[in-house]
Amino acid sequence: KKIEKNELYKWKAVKTFQDNWNIEADNFYAMLNASLHDTSNLMSAGNYYPRRMILWMAEKDSDTVREMFRELYDLSIEFKDRVHNFRETAKLLVEMHKEKNVHHHYQDDRAIMVYLNLRYPEKYYLYKYTMFKDFVERTDYDDSPKSGDCENLFKFESLCKYIHNYIMHDAELLEMYEPRRVKYYDPEYHLLVQDIIYTAYYEADPELLE
């Protein structure tokens, strides 16, 4: 219950996105704003502003941002190409519409994986480098991430699949989770996997893990 109270915003974010997303919306900026409304904890913290910046870009050039998302969500395109092109186009938009206090697009791996998880929660996982690194260090998992390595997302996916295999054989856990899974939207238990990775380091009693 403690974990649910602290982490429920992730499920709300997916539900809100699923209820509002429409790539063909006449007012793309308004639609995007509504879709990302509940992502504050995922996309706005400290000096990290991916949500604010993607909305800024959509306000400046909604057609280009619409096409950025259209390509990002096109599963027929190679994953690396989609991520790279999204980031590079964001960079160009910031350069084209430069303002006094605007210097960075913030569309990094973490933000892009949020977008992908919101759209395809059955396929992608929420990603954060420090969360991945901390979990690996605590559990002695073999494949640790390296800062700036483009392979980190694939390493993280392998870890998630490894954990997913375990939880799908844990009938008690799945039964406890079912009310939340039904109320919000986690068809393949991917948010549950991410929750386990996060809480194993940040919420667990250190003495129990030594």
Disulfide bonds with the S-S distance in Angstrom:
none
